[in-house]
């Protein structure tokens, strides 16, 4: 209806323009009208003619400018009217589409039929007609990029990437005197790719073979089994064991045991989670159909073909269907473009870390922790955090999934919705990642309600948030190699609070601004805290490392003591009168061997004791070194404060007598503190009360 009204307005405007042009042409042709025009005042005439019959050009130009001004006055109202009607039309279309996704097809039929179907399925599973409906549709960004205004934003991001590249090349050229085109960070984070490929191949092969065969064996023997509950329990336990041990423990062990770099671990763990969710969806969608066919005694058990299961494992969706809407052809140019954009996004992220993150966090381990530094670090991390968020969305949810969808002719491309227009976190969670949201909604949230009833909607929502937060934190913990539950706290605490407070009742631009502000701050907190923890574990020594070495040395020392006791016991036996009387020559030879072994053990014992004492002194000296470094930082801050006060009070210059003096320059101090080889010398130095005395003594030794 709104489109019809818009077309009517445009048609009426066109008819008015035609009638005006026709009336204008009749004025110049008919004589009576010319006479009437001559009788009008000059300012009301359409054209002012000269005596020679020529048109007055100035008057025509003036009249044209008047018409343009009137058109400009009418343009905002007309565009506003068209925009309002178009917005109403789009909103109604989106509402109908959402209603189609959420409503059941059974609602289109009489109520009696729907009740019968519901009654048939209620004992086996949640009604299947409430599942996701796949339809052929394009991705939203593909449609928006056809608009030149939106495409310009894409070009702006490309220009920003060029600026990052130029800045990196220029800085390297100034520092090194030559152009440095190395990508050491990418080589490091994507290291050991052969191990990653072998692990993925094993995971994928196991997912193809085990869940499908378990389902086939269960379905073929279920109808003829006399103990169906035991039969189902047995195969269910086998499937659960495969999910936990095969897909759960195996890839995690490989990632940790082989010490894979962060990005390589990320690939393995994401594939692990994806295959676990796909295997669950396959079983969850097909088991109820077998139960329904056995209950109806139809005699035919539907078992999907292996080709359908293989297509599902590669398809960009986590909801299993026997068939999906397919496109007729494959656009290989589109596929190449999407993979090129993924590669470009990867290099984009590399330059963001090189230019914005690494210089900021590399020296964080040498600075004392304070609230001011933490706040500045969080706000400085907002820009790289937001850029990484955009790149992850664009590279994975748009380019990667669309590339595989195009190769598989998968027609339903709604992997995300307009999450950037969200005015509430409830809508943001639904539209940010539609692929994962559908799996959580149908297999976690709706199944929870089916088991416990619709009264527990809040509990179902909290359980979904908890599971999602735990999986996200598990992925980051394995990838980074340490457990630091920042994302879990943000997701399970602030995410739940915002989901209930910033709900769908919040409308308007103000709430969209609030949503974006909180999202920016959250990205800054994540980038800041995880980066600080990463560099702290890389550059800050801990006492736990020394204690582990001490435990190893204690075990070696205990083994040496046991060997010494055994040799002493043997020596006592050999020294007895019985052994000496029976065979004195052999007894003396054996005594010599035992005494030589005791001497070797004594040397080993002294070496291990020395190493243990060195480690204990290192642990004490590291504690002193940490306290000295903190004291040094505090002294530097006091120095800067004193210099600021002196500059403010004495503009002519500071006196040489009042100038703050150091034993040696800052660079030399830092070099001494960073030289770990001097730690062994600290055990022989007198530990003075102040850090400056400690540093002075250490400099003298050096």
N, C-alpha and C positions, 0 to 999 in steps of 0.2 A: 504493500500500500504506500509506504514512504517513497519507494522508487517511482511509483505512478504519479504521486504528487510532484516529485522533482521534475519528471518529464513534462508534466502539465505546465509547470512554471516556465520551463525553458521554451516550450512551444508557444505559450502566450507572449513571452518576450520577443520571440522571433516574429510572430504575427504582427506585433506592434511595430517592429522595425520595418517590416515589409510595407505595412500600410503607410508609415511615414515617408518611406522612399517613393511610393506610388503617388502620394499626395504632393510631394515635392516635384515630381516629374510633370504632373498635370498642371502645376502652377506655371511652368515655363512654356507649356504648349498652347493653352487656351487663352484667347484674347480677353474675354470678360474677366477672367481671374487676374490677368496682367493689369487690367484697369483697376481692379479692386486692390491689388498690391500697391499700385501707384498712389491710391488714395490713403493708404496706411501711413503712419509716421515712419520715419527712417529707422528708428531703433527697433521697430517690429517687423521690418521686412526681412525675408529670408536672404535675398541677394540685392545688392545695390548696383544698378546698371548705369553705365555712362551714356552719353549722348550717342556714342558710336556703337552701342550695343554690347560693349565688352563688360565682363564681370569685374566688380571692384575686388581686387585680390585681398586688400587689407580687411575688408568687411568679411570675406569668406574665411580668412584665417581666424578673425575674432570669433565668428560664429562657431567655427570648429573647436576652438579652445573652450567656449562655453559648453558645447556638447560633451567634450571630454571631461570637464569639471563636473557636470551633472552625472556622467557615467561613473566617475570616481566616487561620488557621493552615494550612488545607488549600489556600487559594488560591495561594500562591507555588509550591508543588509542582505543582499542577495546571497553572498557567500556564506553568511551566518545561517541563513535559512536552509541552504543546501546542505551545509555541514550538520545542522541539527537533524535533518531528515535522514542523512546518510548514517549518522551515529545511531539513531533509533533503529535503522534497518540492520546494522551490524550487530548491535546489542541483542536484538530479537533473534538474529540468526545464531549467535553464540549461545543464547539461552536455549534455543531449540536443540542445538547440537549437544549441549550439556545434558539436557533432558533426555535426549536419545541415548547418551552414554550411560546415564544413571538409571533410567527406567527399563523395565523388562519388556521384551516383545510380547509377553503374555498379556500385558495390559491392553494391547490392541484388539484382543479377542474377548469374547464374553467372559464374564466373571466366573461362571461355572467351570469353563475349561481351565482357567488359570488355577482355580482351587483344586481341581483334580490333579493337575500336573504338580502343584505344590505338595499335595498329599502323597503323591508317589515318591517324591524325592526327599522328603523331610527326614526319613530314617537313614538315608545314606550319606547326604552331604548338604551343604548349602545349595540352594536351587541354582542350576547351571545357567538359567536365563539371566541371572544377575551379573554374568561375566562381561568382560570387555568386548566391545564390538569394533572390529577392525574395518575401516573404510579407506578408500583411496583419497589421500590428501597430501598436499605439499608441506614442507617445513615453512615456518613463519618467516624466517630470515630470507629464504629464497624469494618469497613474495615481496618482502620489504625492500630487498636490494634492487628490485625493478624500478623503485622510485628513486629518482636522481638525488633527492635530498638525503635519504638514508644511505645511499651509496657513497655520498661525500663523507659521511662519518667513517666508513670503512677506509676510504682513502686517507683520512686524517691519521688513523692508526698506522697505516703503512708509512706515512711520512714520519711519524714518531719513531718507528723502527729504523728508518734511514738515519735519523738524528742520533739514535743510540749507537749505530754502527760507526758513524763518522766520529763521534766523541771518543769511542773506544780506540779507533785507529789513530786518532790524533794524540791521545794521551800516551799510547804505547810508543808512538813515533818520537814524542818529546822525551819520554823516559829512557827508551832503549836506543834511540837514534836510527831506528829502522821500523818498517811496518811488520807487526806481529799478527799473523793470522792463525794462531793456535787456538784450539778449542779444548783445552785441557779439562775443563769442568765437564763438558759433554762426554769426553772419553772416559772420565772417571765414573760418572754416575751411571753410564750405560755399559760398564765393563762386564766381562764374563757372559757375553750374550750366548755362546754355545751351550753353557749350562742352563741358561734361561730357556732356550729352544728345546733342549732335551727334556727339561722338567715340564714344559707346556705340552709336549708331545705325549708324555706319559699320562699327564692329567686328562688330556682330551681323549686319548685312546681308552682309558679306564672309564670315562664318563659315557663313551659310546657303547662299550661292551656291557658293563655291569648293570646300570639301571634298566636298560632295555631288556636284557635277558632275564633279570629278576622279575620284571613285570610280566614278561611272556610266560615264564614258568609258573608264576602265581596265578595268572589269568587262566591258563590251560588246566590247572589242577584244582581251581577253586570250586567249580560247579560239581565236580565228581568227588570232592573230599567229604568225608564223614565228620571231620572235625575242622570246620571252616575257621573257627576262631584261632585254633592252634596253627593252622596252615597260614593264616594271614599274619599272625604274630611272628612266626619264624621268618618269613620273607621280609616283614617289616623291620625286624631286628638286623637282618643282613643288610638291608638298604641303609639303615641308620649307622651301622658299623662302617659301611663304606663311606658315608658322608663324613663321619668323624675322623676315622683313621686314614682312609685312602685320600680323600680330598681335603681333609682338615689338617691332619698332622704331617703328612708326607711333604707337601710343598713348603710348609713352614720350616720343617727340619732342613730341607735343602737350602732355603734362603739363609738360615742361620749358620748351618754347618759349613757351607761353602763361602761364607762371608761375602755375599753378593752386595754390590753397591746399592745406593738408595733407589735409583730409577729401575734397575733390574729387579730388585725386590718388589717394587711397586707393580711391575708387569706380572710377576708370578702371583702375588697376593690378589690382585684384581681379577686375574683369570680364575684363581681358586674360588673367590666369592661368586663370580659370574656362573661358573659351572655348577656350583652347589645350588644356586637359585634356579637354574634351568632344570637340573635333575629333579628338584622338588616340584617344580611346575608340571613337568611331564607326568610324574606319578600322581600328583594331586588332580590333574584334569582327566586322567584315564581310568583311575581306579573306580570312581563313582559310576562311570558308564558300564563297567563290568558288573558292579553290584546291581545296577538297575536291570541289566539284561538277565542276570541270574534270577532276580526277584520276579521279573515278568515272565520267566520261563520261555523266553523267545528262542532259545536253542543256539543262537549265534552270538558269539563273543567278539566284539570289535577290538582288534589289535592293530594299532597303527603300523604302517610300513616303516622299515628302517630308513628309507629315503626321507620320509616325512620328519623323523626324529633328527636326522642329520641336518636337514634344512633348518629346523628349529634351533639347533646348536649354533649355527652361523647367523641366523636372522637377528636383526637389531631389536629384539623384544624379549621379555622374560615371561610372557604369557603364552602357553602352548595352545596351538590350534592345528588341526589336521591340514587346513588350507588357509592361506592368507590372500588378500587381494594382490594381484600381480600386474605389473606394467608390461606392455607388449614388447618393448625393446630395451636395450641397454645403451646408455649414452656414455661411451668410454671417455670422451672429452670431459664430461662432468666428473667422472671418477678421478681422472688425472688431476683436475683442478682441486678437488677436495683433498686428495693426498698431498698435493703441493702446499695447500693452505695449512695442513697439519704440520708439515715440515717447517714452514715459515713460522708457525706459532711456537714450535720447539726452539728455534733460534731466537725468537722474540723473548721467550722466557729466559734463555741463556743470557742475553744482554741485560735483562732486568736484574738478574742476580749479580752479574758482574759489575754493573754500574751503580745499582741502588742498594743491594743487600750486603755483599761481601765487604766493601769498604767500611760499612757502618758497624758490622759485627765482628770483624777480624780482630780488633783491638779491645773488644769488650772484656776479655779475660784479664786485661792489665789494669782495669779501672775498678774502683770500689763501687759496690752497689749502693744506690740511694734512690729515693723516690723521684727526685727531679730527673735523673737520668732515665729511669724507667718510663716516665710519662713522655719525655721527649722521644725515646726510642719507639714507643707505641705510635705516636703521631707521625714520626718519620717513616714508619713501616706501612702506613695506610696506602700510600700511592703504589708501591710495589705489590701490596696485598690485593688491591682492587684490580690492578692490571693482570695479576696471576688468575684472579677469579674470572675475568672476562676471557682470558686465553683458554682456561680449562673448559669453560662453557662453549666457546666457539670451536676449539679444536676437537673436543670429544663429542659433545652432544649435537653439534651441527655437522662438522666436516666428517669425522670418523664414521658416525652412524649413517649419515647420508651416503657416504662412499660405499659401504657394505650393502645398504639398502638398494642402491642403484645396481650393483653387481648381481644381487640376488633378485632384482626386479620386485622388491618389496615395496608396495604402493603406499602403505600407511606411514607417513613421515612425521607424524606429530610426536616427536621426541621431547618437546618442550612447548610451553605456551608463552604468553606475554608476561613473564614473571617480572619484568622491569616496570610494569604498570601496577604492581601489587600495592595495595594500601594496607595489607595485613599480612602477618607471617603465616597465618593459616592458608591464605591464597598463594603465598610464595612457596610454601612447601609442596603444594599441589602442582604448581606450574613450572618449577625450576627443573626438575628431572622427572618427566612423566613416565619414563621407562621403569625406574625403580619405584616410583610412587604407586604405579599400578600393581606391582608385585606385593608391596607392603599393604596396599588397601585390600586386595582380594584374598591374599593368603595369610595375612597377619591380623588385620583389623576386622574384616568380615568373618573370618573363621573364629576369631575370639568371640565375637558377638553370637555366632551360631552355637558355640559350645556353652557360653555362660548366660546368654540372653541379652536383650537390648537395653536392660537397665544398667549395664556396666560399660557404657560408652566411654566414660572418663577413664576407667581402668584400661580399656582397650587402647585408647589413645596414648596413655602413659606407657603401656607395654611396647607399643610400636616405637615411641620415641626412645625408650631404653635400649631396645634391640638395635635400632639404627645408630644410636650414639656409641654403643659398644662395638659394633662392626667398624664404624669409622675410626675409633680409637685403636682398635686391633690392627687395622691397615697401617696407620701411621706409626704405631709402636714397632711393628715388624720392619717397616721400611727404614726408619731412623735408627733402629737398634736400641732404643731405650723407651721406657714407659713414663710418659709425662702427660697426664690426662687433662690437658688444656681443652682440647676439642670436646672431650666427653663432658666436662663441666659446662662448657658453653652450650653444648647441644642439649644435654639432659636437664640443665637448670634454667639458664636464660631462654633457651629455645622453647621450653614448655611454658614458662611464664609469659613470654611474648605471644605464644600461640593462643593462650586463653585471654590475654588482655588486648592484644592487637588482632582481634578476630574480624570476621567478615562484616560486622556491623560498622566498622570504621571505614568511612568513605571520604573521598575528597583529596585534593593535592597535598594538604597538610600531612596526612597520614602516609602518603607516599614518600614525602621528605623524611619523616620520622623513620620509616623503614630503611631508606637508603643510608641515613646517618648511622643507625645502629649496625647496619651491614658493613659500612666502612670501618667503624670502630672494631667490630669483631674480627675483620680481616687483619687489621693492624695488630691486635692482641695475638692472633695466631702466628703471624710471621715473626713478630718480635720475640715471643717467649720460646718458640721452638728453635729459632736461630740462636738465641742466647744459650739455650741448653746444649745445642749441637757444638758450638764453639767452646763452651765451658768444658765439655767432656773431651774435646780434642786437645786443648791447651792447658787446662788447669789440672795439676796432679792431685790425686786423691790418696788418702791413707789406705783405702781398701786394696789398691794395687800392691803396696808394700806388705800389707798383712797377708795377702795371698802368697807372695814370695817367701815370707817368713814361715808360713805353714808348710810350703814345699821343702824348705831347708830343715824344718823340724822333723819332717818325715824321713829325710835322708839321714839326719843325725840319729834318729831312733834306730834306723836300720844299721848304721855303723856301730852303734852301741851293742846291738844284739850280736853282730858278727864278732866284736871284741870279746864279749862274754863267752861266746861259743869257743873261740880260740883259747881263752884262758882256762876254760873247763877241760878242753882237750889237752892243754899243756900240763895241767895238774894230774890228769890220768897217766900221761906219758912219764911223768916224774915219779910215779909210784914205784915201789920196790918190785911189784909183780911184773910190770912190763919191762923193767930194766933187767930183771933176772932171766926172763924168757928169751928175749932177743935184744941185747943192748945196742947192737949196731943200728938196727932199724929204728929203735927208739930214739937214738941220738939224731939220726937223719930227719925223723919226723919232727923232733923238737926244733931243729934248725929251720925247717919249712914253716912251722907255726910261728916262730919268733919273727921271721921275715914278713909273714902276713900281718903280724901285729904291728910291725913298724909301718907298713903301708897304710893300715887302718888308722894308725896314730896320725900320720901325715894328712890323710883325708879328714879326720876328725878336727884337726887344728884348722884346716882350710874352711870347713863348713862353719865352725865356730866364728872364725874371722868374718866370713860373709854375713852371718847372722848379726854380728855386732855392728857391721857397717850398715846393714839395713835398718837396724834400730836407731842408729845415730842419724841416718838419713831422715827417718820419720820425725825425729825430734827437730832436726835442722829445717825440715820443710815447714814445720809449724812456726819456727822462729822466722823463717823466710817470709811466710805469709804475713805474720805480724809486722815484720819490717817493711814489707811492701805497702801494707795499709798505712803504716806510720809515715812512710815516704810520700804517699799520695796526700795524706792530711797536711804534711809540711809544705807540699807544693801549693795546695789550696791556700794555706796561710800566707805563703809567699806572694801569691797573686793578690790576695786581699791587702796585704801590707803595701805592695806596689801601687795598687789602685788608690789607697788612702794617701800615700805620699804624692802621687801625681795630682790628686785633687787639692791637697793643701799647699803644695809647693810647686807652682807652675814653672819656675825658673830652672828646676832640675833637682835631682836628688843628690844628697851629699854622699861622698865616697865612704865616709865613716859609717853611715847608716845603711849602706847597701848590704843586702842579704848575700852572704857568701856560702858556697857549697864546697865540699871537699874536692869534687871533680865535676865535670859537666854531666847533664842529664843523660846524654847518649851513652857515656861510659858507664853510668850507673845501671842503665837498662841492659847494657851488654853483659855486665857482671851478673845481674840477676837472671838473665836468660841463659847463662853458661852453666848447664847442668853438670859439667865435669868438675866444677869447683865444690859441688855439694860434699864430695868425699873429703875435701880439705877442711870443711867447717868443723869436723869433729875434733880437730887439734887446735881450734882457735878459742880464745877466751870470749865468751858471750857477754857483751856489755849490756848495760841497762837500756841505753837509747839505741835507736836504729841507726843514727848517724855514726855513733861509735862503732857499731857493728860493720857498717859499710866502709868506714875508714880503715879498720883493721884488715878487712878483706881486700881493699885496694892495695895496702902495703904488701900483703902476701903475694898478690898478683904482680 
